[in-house]
Amino acid sequence: MSSDPKAVLFWFRRDLRLSDHPGLSAAFASALAQGAALIPVAILDPETEALGAAPAWRLGQSLGALQADLEARGAKLILRRGDAQTVLQDLAAETGAREVHWQRLYDPAAISRDSAVKAQLSAQGLAAHSHAGHLLHEPWTVETKTGGMYRVYTPYWNAVKGRDVAAPVALPEGAWPEPAHWPESDDLAQWGLGARMQRGADIVSRHVRVGQQAALDRLHDFAERWIGDYVANRDRPAVPGTSELSAHLSLGEIGVRTAWAVGMAALEQGRNGAETFLKELVWREFAYHLMYHTPHLTSGNWRPEWDAFPWSTDEDDPAVLAWKQGRTGIPFVDAAMRQMYVTGTMHNRGRMIVASWLTKHMMTHWKIGMRWFESCLVDWDPASNAMGWQWSAGSGPDATPYFRVFNPVTQLAKFDPNGAYADQWIAEGKGNPSETALSFFEAVPRSWGLSPDMAYPRPRITPEAGRARALEAYKARSF
């Protein structure tokens, strides 16, 4: 390897943007200072290949958008498949790079991989730099007065709400520091990231916005049109009252500091809903704080006293299949599940309802639901998904009390009084079903054998009976 640095590598992961990107900006500055090339790389490693069907498909879409953004700046995204450490070492040898930069991730698998990669690169004489940027605050920088982690959201919010957040930074203007010859790259299509979506990809693609510019446009549209009514509308599933930034944030198509800055500007303007929006961004932070400090959040009961709770783990139970299919006979549950298959996302109120129904009314283990969401959500996020399921089940931090069992019938009447949400997603028994309701039957696996001509199912268990059964099981145990 040459002693004169010829290139700097930047490893893209869940940070697929060019602006508000501290790590990429640092790599860009380093390349300019040394007169070296800056080579962006994305790697399809075993950890990335483990993604569920919908998140993998959405990653492929985002990588395509990043490719286009880089090409507009005169750069190329180099795609390589294999173990991350090997790929980076090979690229360094090919290009003469002496530095590798990336943005930190915080889930257990990423921490294990990145720690090993950094150690091995350093042992090879390469400078390995990891950067903040996925969160507003690094998890280890937020501590209680006694020096420990926070376990409840409200004290966490109070601890960070007044903290300074660095302003978003733009990537330097001007020519991209490119090499004389770009390294060989895989063809993104050959990675087959959307293969497991099968026919569902065509349906979901109608409802997704992809890439940095789409994310910025959505943020500013939300701030201008919707944030004022955010408190009133965010729980109404038939109203476009949320930011709809979850997939963009999960894949890093937009920086969270950018979202925070826009929210703070709205707060300073006295816009109703701005503080609630900021609190939602911090709820995401809190999930990462917990996952970093207690990584078992993603794999086991956060509260160990729940380990003996008699949840069913039978994934072949016909009732579980009916839940997955959106055929429970409970309109709020079914509408939310169908929204997920058609759009790749689900309204947050719907997520709470379907999770509560599975874990409390059906007494089924939250892990079954968490894994299903990992396969079906294009906005899947390791921290938010795990904490959301454990919160709903009662086994997690800041969880719903065991005696709070959402009634999906009264919840739908409260938040969708005109029945618009159910009409939007449920076709059976309707004389003129909506296009979105019919799209559900085009998106789901053919093997399910579902048709809009089928009768809408009767509930396997009523909300009242399910609640009574759950409370009986809870009271039999000491929490």
C-alpha positions as CSV (number, residue, x, y, z in Angstrom):
1,M,0.0,0.0,0.0
2,S,1.3,3.4,-0.9
3,S,2.6,5.6,2.0
4,D,1.0,8.7,0.3
5,P,-2.8,8.6,0.9
6,K,-4.6,8.5,-2.4
7,A,-8.1,8.0,-1.2
8,V,-10.5,8.3,1.8
9,L,-13.3,5.7,2.1
10,F,-16.7,6.6,3.4
11,W,-18.9,3.6,4.3
12,F,-22.6,4.3,4.0
13,R,-25.1,2.3,6.1
14,R,-28.3,3.8,7.5
15,D,-27.2,7.4,6.6
16,L,-28.2,7.6,3.0
17,R,-28.0,11.3,2.4
18,L,-25.4,14.0,1.6
19,S,-26.5,16.9,3.8
20,D,-26.6,17.2,7.6
21,H,-24.0,14.4,7.6
22,P,-21.2,15.0,10.1
23,G,-19.3,11.8,9.1
24,L,-19.4,12.4,5.3
25,S,-18.5,16.1,5.8
26,A,-15.5,15.0,7.9
27,A,-14.4,12.5,5.3
28,F,-14.8,15.2,2.5
29,A,-12.7,17.7,4.5
30,S,-10.0,15.1,5.1
31,A,-9.9,14.1,1.4
32,L,-9.6,17.8,0.4
33,A,-6.9,18.5,2.9
34,Q,-4.8,15.6,1.7
35,G,-5.4,16.0,-2.0
36,A,-7.0,12.5,-1.9
37,A,-10.1,11.1,-3.5
38,L,-13.3,10.4,-1.6
39,I,-14.8,7.1,-2.4
40,P,-18.3,6.3,-1.1
41,V,-19.0,2.6,-0.5
42,A,-22.1,0.6,0.5
43,I,-21.6,-3.1,1.5
44,L,-24.1,-5.9,1.4
45,D,-22.7,-7.8,4.4
46,P,-24.3,-10.6,6.4
47,E,-25.8,-8.1,8.9
48,T,-27.5,-6.2,6.0
49,E,-28.6,-9.4,4.3
50,A,-30.4,-10.4,7.5
51,L,-33.0,-7.6,7.0
52,G,-36.6,-8.5,6.5
53,A,-38.3,-8.4,3.1
54,A,-39.8,-5.0,3.2
55,P,-36.8,-3.2,4.9
56,A,-34.5,-4.8,2.4
57,W,-36.6,-3.6,-0.5
58,R,-36.8,-0.1,0.9
59,L,-33.0,-0.1,1.4
60,G,-32.5,-0.9,-2.2
61,Q,-34.8,2.0,-3.2
62,S,-32.8,4.4,-1.0
63,L,-29.5,3.2,-2.3
64,G,-30.7,3.9,-5.8
65,A,-31.6,7.4,-4.8
66,L,-28.2,7.9,-3.1
67,Q,-26.5,6.7,-6.3
68,A,-28.3,9.4,-8.3
69,D,-27.5,12.1,-5.8
70,L,-23.8,11.2,-5.8
71,E,-23.7,11.1,-9.6
72,A,-25.2,14.6,-9.7
73,R,-22.1,15.6,-7.6
74,G,-19.7,13.9,-9.9
75,A,-19.2,10.8,-7.6
76,K,-20.0,7.1,-7.7
77,L,-21.4,4.8,-5.0
78,I,-19.2,1.7,-5.0
79,L,-21.2,-1.4,-4.1
80,R,-19.5,-4.5,-2.8
81,R,-20.9,-7.7,-1.3
82,G,-19.2,-9.6,1.5
83,D,-17.8,-9.3,5.0
84,A,-17.5,-5.6,5.8
85,Q,-13.9,-5.9,7.1
86,T,-12.7,-7.8,4.0
87,V,-14.4,-5.4,1.6
88,L,-13.0,-2.3,3.2
89,Q,-9.5,-3.8,3.4
90,D,-9.7,-4.8,-0.3
91,L,-10.9,-1.4,-1.3
92,A,-8.1,0.3,0.7
93,A,-5.6,-1.9,-1.0
94,E,-7.0,-1.1,-4.5
95,T,-7.3,2.7,-4.0
96,G,-4.4,3.4,-1.6
97,A,-6.8,4.6,1.0
98,R,-5.4,5.1,4.5
99,E,-8.7,6.3,6.2
100,V,-12.2,4.8,6.5
101,H,-15.1,6.8,7.9
102,W,-18.6,5.8,8.9
103,Q,-21.6,6.9,11.0
104,R,-22.3,5.0,14.2
105,L,-25.1,2.6,14.7
106,Y,-26.3,1.3,18.1
107,D,-28.0,-2.0,17.7
108,P,-26.2,-5.0,19.2
109,A,-25.3,-6.6,15.8
110,A,-23.9,-3.3,14.4
111,I,-21.9,-2.6,17.5
112,S,-20.3,-6.0,17.4
113,R,-19.5,-5.7,13.7
114,D,-18.2,-2.2,13.9
115,S,-16.0,-2.8,16.9
116,A,-14.4,-5.7,15.1
117,V,-14.0,-3.8,11.9
118,K,-12.4,-0.8,13.6
119,A,-10.0,-3.1,15.5
120,Q,-8.9,-5.0,12.4
121,L,-8.5,-1.9,10.2
122,S,-6.4,-0.2,12.9
123,A,-4.3,-3.3,13.2
124,Q,-3.7,-3.0,9.4
125,G,-2.5,0.6,9.8
126,L,-5.7,2.2,8.6
127,A,-7.3,5.1,10.4
128,A,-10.9,4.1,11.3
129,H,-13.2,7.0,12.3
130,S,-16.7,6.5,13.5
131,H,-19.0,9.6,13.7
132,A,-22.2,10.7,15.4
133,G,-25.1,11.7,13.2
134,H,-27.9,9.1,13.6
135,L,-29.1,10.6,16.9
136,L,-29.4,14.1,18.5
137,H,-27.4,12.9,21.5
138,E,-25.0,9.9,21.8
139,P,-26.6,7.4,24.3
140,W,-23.7,7.6,26.7
141,T,-23.9,11.4,27.0
142,V,-27.3,11.4,28.7
143,E,-27.1,10.4,32.3
144,T,-29.2,10.7,35.5
145,K,-27.9,12.8,38.4
146,T,-26.4,9.6,39.9
147,G,-24.7,8.7,36.6
148,G,-26.9,5.9,35.3
149,M,-29.2,5.5,32.3
150,Y,-32.7,6.8,32.1
151,R,-35.5,4.1,32.4
152,V,-38.5,6.4,32.0
153,Y,-39.3,8.7,29.1
154,T,-40.4,11.9,30.9
155,P,-37.3,12.4,32.9
156,Y,-35.2,11.6,29.8
157,W,-37.2,14.3,27.9
158,N,-36.6,16.8,30.7
159,A,-32.9,16.0,30.6
160,V,-32.5,16.7,26.9
161,K,-35.1,19.2,25.9
162,G,-32.9,22.2,26.8
163,R,-29.7,20.8,25.4
164,D,-28.0,22.4,22.5
165,V,-28.2,20.5,19.3
166,A,-25.6,21.2,16.6
167,A,-26.9,22.9,13.6
168,P,-27.1,20.9,10.4
169,V,-24.1,21.2,8.2
170,A,-24.1,21.1,4.4
171,L,-21.6,19.1,2.4
172,P,-18.9,21.5,0.9
173,E,-19.8,22.9,-2.5
174,G,-17.5,22.3,-5.5
175,A,-16.1,19.4,-7.4
176,W,-16.1,16.0,-5.7
177,P,-12.6,14.8,-4.9
178,E,-12.7,11.9,-7.3
179,P,-10.0,9.3,-8.1
180,A,-8.3,8.9,-11.5
181,H,-10.1,5.6,-11.8
182,W,-13.2,4.5,-9.9
183,P,-13.0,1.0,-8.4
184,E,-15.2,-1.7,-9.8
185,S,-18.8,-1.8,-8.4
186,D,-21.6,-4.4,-8.2
187,D,-24.8,-3.7,-10.0
188,L,-27.5,-2.7,-7.4
189,A,-30.1,-4.8,-9.2
190,Q,-28.0,-7.9,-8.8
191,W,-28.1,-7.5,-5.1
192,G,-31.8,-8.6,-5.3
193,L,-32.8,-6.5,-2.3
194,G,-36.4,-6.5,-3.4
195,A,-36.7,-10.2,-4.3
196,R,-38.6,-11.3,-1.2
197,M,-41.2,-8.6,-1.6
198,Q,-42.5,-10.4,-4.7
199,R,-45.7,-8.8,-6.0
200,G,-46.1,-6.7,-2.9
201,A,-43.3,-4.4,-4.2
202,D,-45.4,-3.0,-7.0
203,I,-48.2,-2.1,-4.6
204,V,-46.0,-0.6,-1.9
205,S,-44.0,1.4,-4.4
206,R,-47.1,3.5,-5.1
207,H,-47.1,4.9,-1.6
208,V,-43.4,5.5,-0.8
209,R,-41.3,8.6,-1.3
210,V,-37.6,7.8,-1.5
211,G,-34.4,9.8,-1.0
212,Q,-33.0,12.9,0.6
213,Q,-35.0,15.4,-1.4
214,A,-38.3,13.6,-0.8
215,A,-37.6,13.6,2.9
216,L,-36.8,17.3,3.0
217,D,-39.9,18.1,1.0
218,R,-42.1,16.1,3.4
219,L,-40.5,17.7,6.4
220,H,-41.1,21.2,5.2
221,D,-44.7,20.4,4.0
222,F,-45.5,18.9,7.4
223,A,-44.1,22.0,9.1
224,E,-46.0,24.4,6.9
225,R,-49.4,22.5,6.7
226,W,-49.8,20.0,9.4
227,I,-47.7,20.7,12.5
228,G,-50.2,23.3,13.9
229,D,-52.8,20.5,14.2
230,Y,-50.4,17.8,15.1
231,V,-51.7,17.3,18.7
232,A,-55.3,16.8,17.5
233,N,-54.6,14.8,14.4
234,R,-51.7,12.5,15.2
235,D,-54.0,9.9,16.7
236,R,-56.5,10.0,13.9
237,P,-55.5,7.2,11.4
238,A,-57.6,8.5,8.5
239,V,-56.0,12.0,8.6
240,P,-52.5,12.8,7.1
241,G,-51.6,14.5,10.3
242,T,-48.2,12.9,11.1
243,S,-44.8,13.8,9.8
244,E,-44.5,10.5,7.8
245,L,-40.7,10.7,8.3
246,S,-40.2,7.3,9.9
247,A,-38.7,5.6,6.9
248,H,-36.6,8.6,6.0
249,L,-35.2,8.7,9.6
250,S,-34.6,5.0,9.8
251,L,-32.5,4.9,6.6
252,G,-30.9,8.3,7.3
253,E,-32.3,10.0,4.2
254,I,-32.8,13.0,6.4
255,G,-30.7,13.9,9.4
256,V,-32.5,14.1,12.8
257,R,-30.8,17.4,13.5
258,T,-32.5,18.8,10.4
259,A,-35.9,17.6,11.7
260,W,-35.1,19.1,15.2
261,A,-34.1,22.4,13.7
262,V,-37.4,22.7,11.7
263,G,-39.4,21.7,14.8
264,M,-37.6,24.2,17.0
265,A,-38.3,26.9,14.4
266,A,-42.0,26.1,14.5
267,L,-41.9,26.1,18.3
268,E,-40.3,29.6,18.3
269,Q,-43.1,30.7,15.9
270,G,-45.6,29.6,18.5
271,R,-47.0,26.8,16.3
272,N,-49.3,24.4,18.2
273,G,-48.0,20.9,18.0
274,A,-44.3,21.8,17.6
275,E,-43.3,20.6,21.1
276,T,-45.2,17.4,20.7
277,F,-43.4,16.8,17.4
278,L,-40.0,17.4,19.2
279,K,-41.1,15.0,21.9
280,E,-41.7,12.3,19.3
281,L,-38.1,12.8,18.0
282,V,-36.9,12.4,21.5
283,W,-39.0,9.3,22.0
284,R,-36.9,7.8,19.2
285,E,-33.8,8.9,21.0
286,F,-35.1,7.3,24.2
287,A,-35.5,4.0,22.3
288,Y,-31.9,4.1,21.2
289,H,-30.7,5.1,24.7
290,L,-32.4,2.0,26.1
291,M,-31.2,-0.3,23.3
292,Y,-27.6,0.9,23.8
293,H,-27.6,0.5,27.6
294,T,-29.8,-2.6,27.7
295,P,-29.3,-4.4,24.4
296,H,-31.5,-7.3,25.5
297,L,-34.4,-5.0,24.7
298,T,-34.3,-6.4,21.1
299,S,-34.2,-10.1,22.1
300,G,-35.9,-10.7,25.5
301,N,-38.2,-9.2,28.1
302,W,-36.7,-5.9,29.3
303,R,-38.4,-6.6,32.7
304,P,-37.1,-10.1,33.7
305,E,-40.2,-10.6,35.9
306,W,-42.1,-11.2,32.6
307,D,-40.0,-14.2,31.7
308,A,-42.4,-16.6,33.2
309,F,-45.6,-15.0,31.8
310,P,-47.6,-17.7,29.9
311,W,-47.6,-16.0,26.4
312,S,-48.3,-18.4,23.6
313,T,-45.3,-19.0,21.3
314,D,-47.2,-21.0,18.7
315,E,-46.7,-19.1,15.5
316,D,-48.7,-21.7,13.6
317,D,-51.8,-21.0,15.6
318,P,-54.7,-20.2,13.2
319,A,-55.5,-17.1,15.3
320,V,-51.9,-15.7,14.7
321,L,-52.4,-16.3,10.9
322,A,-55.7,-14.4,11.0
323,W,-53.9,-11.6,12.8
324,K,-51.2,-11.5,10.2
325,Q,-53.7,-11.6,7.4
326,G,-55.8,-8.7,8.8
327,R,-58.7,-11.1,9.3
328,T,-59.4,-11.0,13.0
329,G,-62.9,-9.6,12.6
330,I,-61.8,-6.5,14.6
331,P,-61.9,-3.6,12.1
332,F,-59.2,-1.4,13.7
333,V,-56.8,-4.3,13.9
334,D,-57.5,-5.5,10.4
335,A,-57.4,-2.0,8.8
336,A,-54.0,-1.3,10.4
337,M,-52.5,-4.6,9.3
338,R,-53.8,-4.1,5.7
339,Q,-52.4,-0.6,5.6
340,M,-49.0,-2.1,6.4
341,Y,-49.2,-4.5,3.4
342,V,-50.3,-1.8,1.0
343,T,-48.1,1.1,2.1
344,G,-45.3,-0.5,4.0
345,T,-46.1,1.5,7.1
346,M,-48.8,1.7,9.7
347,H,-50.3,4.6,11.7
348,N,-48.8,4.7,15.1
349,R,-52.2,4.4,16.9
350,G,-52.7,1.3,14.7
351,R,-49.4,-0.1,15.8
352,M,-50.5,0.2,19.5
353,I,-53.8,-1.4,18.8
354,V,-52.5,-4.4,16.8
355,A,-49.8,-5.0,19.3
356,S,-52.1,-4.8,22.2
357,W,-54.6,-7.2,20.5
358,L,-51.9,-9.8,19.8
359,T,-50.2,-9.7,23.2
360,K,-53.2,-9.1,25.5
361,H,-56.4,-10.2,23.9
362,M,-54.7,-13.1,22.1
363,M,-52.1,-13.7,24.8
364,T,-49.4,-14.3,22.1
365,H,-45.8,-13.5,22.7
366,W,-44.6,-10.0,21.5
367,K,-41.6,-11.5,19.8
368,I,-44.0,-13.0,17.1
369,G,-45.3,-9.6,16.4
370,M,-42.0,-7.9,16.5
371,R,-40.5,-10.4,14.0
372,W,-43.5,-9.9,11.7
373,F,-43.1,-6.2,11.7
374,E,-39.4,-6.7,10.9
375,S,-40.5,-8.4,7.7
376,C,-43.3,-6.1,6.7
377,L,-42.4,-2.5,7.6
378,V,-40.4,-0.3,5.2
379,D,-39.8,2.0,8.1
380,W,-38.5,-0.8,10.4
381,D,-36.1,0.5,13.0
382,P,-34.4,-1.8,15.5
383,A,-34.8,0.3,18.6
384,S,-38.3,1.7,17.9
385,N,-39.7,-1.6,16.9
386,A,-38.4,-3.5,19.9
387,M,-39.4,-0.8,22.4
388,G,-42.8,-0.3,20.8
389,W,-43.7,-4.0,21.1
390,Q,-42.4,-4.3,24.6
391,W,-44.2,-1.1,25.6
392,S,-47.5,-2.5,24.3
393,A,-47.0,-5.9,25.8
394,G,-46.2,-4.5,29.3
395,S,-42.8,-6.2,29.5
396,G,-40.7,-3.1,28.5
397,P,-39.5,0.2,29.8
398,D,-42.1,2.9,30.4
399,A,-44.6,0.3,29.4
400,T,-48.4,0.4,29.5
401,P,-49.6,-0.9,32.8
402,Y,-50.7,-4.6,32.6
403,F,-54.3,-3.6,33.4
404,R,-54.4,-1.2,30.4
405,V,-55.9,-3.3,27.6
406,F,-56.9,-1.2,24.6
407,N,-60.4,-1.9,23.3
408,P,-60.0,-1.6,19.6
409,V,-63.8,-1.0,19.1
410,T,-64.0,2.0,21.3
411,Q,-60.5,3.2,20.1
412,L,-61.8,3.2,16.5
413,A,-64.9,5.0,17.5
414,K,-62.9,7.7,19.3
415,F,-60.2,8.3,16.7
416,D,-62.1,7.4,13.5
417,P,-65.7,8.3,14.4
418,N,-66.8,8.4,10.7
419,G,-65.4,5.0,9.9
420,A,-63.1,6.5,7.2
421,Y,-60.1,4.4,8.2
422,A,-61.9,1.1,8.2
423,D,-63.5,2.0,4.8
424,Q,-60.1,2.9,3.4
425,W,-58.6,-0.5,4.1
426,I,-61.4,-3.1,4.4
427,A,-63.2,-4.3,1.2
428,E,-65.3,-7.2,2.3
429,G,-69.0,-6.5,2.5
430,K,-68.7,-3.1,0.8
431,G,-70.6,-2.4,-2.4
432,N,-68.0,-0.1,-3.7
433,P,-64.7,-0.7,-1.9
434,S,-61.9,1.8,-2.1
435,E,-58.9,1.3,-4.3
436,T,-56.6,1.0,-1.3
437,A,-58.8,-1.7,0.2
438,L,-58.7,-3.7,-3.0
439,S,-55.0,-3.2,-3.3
440,F,-54.5,-5.3,-0.1
441,F,-55.5,-8.4,-2.0
442,E,-53.0,-7.7,-4.7
443,A,-50.2,-7.1,-2.2
444,V,-50.5,-10.2,0.1
445,P,-49.1,-13.7,-0.8
446,R,-51.2,-15.6,-3.2
447,S,-50.9,-18.6,-0.9
448,W,-53.2,-16.9,1.5
449,G,-56.0,-17.3,-1.0
450,L,-57.7,-14.1,0.0
451,S,-60.4,-12.3,-2.1
452,P,-62.6,-9.2,-1.6
453,D,-65.6,-11.5,-2.3
454,M,-65.0,-13.4,0.9
455,A,-67.2,-12.6,3.9
456,Y,-65.7,-10.5,6.6
457,P,-64.8,-12.8,9.5
458,R,-66.5,-12.9,12.9
459,P,-64.1,-12.2,15.8
460,R,-62.5,-15.2,17.3
461,I,-62.7,-13.5,20.7
462,T,-64.6,-10.3,21.7
463,P,-62.7,-7.3,23.2
464,E,-64.5,-7.8,26.5
465,A,-63.7,-11.6,26.7
466,G,-60.1,-11.0,25.7
467,R,-59.6,-8.3,28.2
468,A,-61.1,-10.4,31.0
469,R,-58.8,-13.4,30.1
470,A,-55.7,-11.1,30.0
471,L,-56.5,-9.5,33.3
472,E,-57.0,-12.9,34.9
473,A,-53.6,-14.0,33.7
474,Y,-51.9,-10.8,34.9
475,K,-53.5,-11.0,38.3
476,A,-52.2,-14.5,38.8
477,R,-48.7,-13.1,38.7
478,S,-46.8,-10.6,40.7
479,F,-45.2,-7.7,38.8
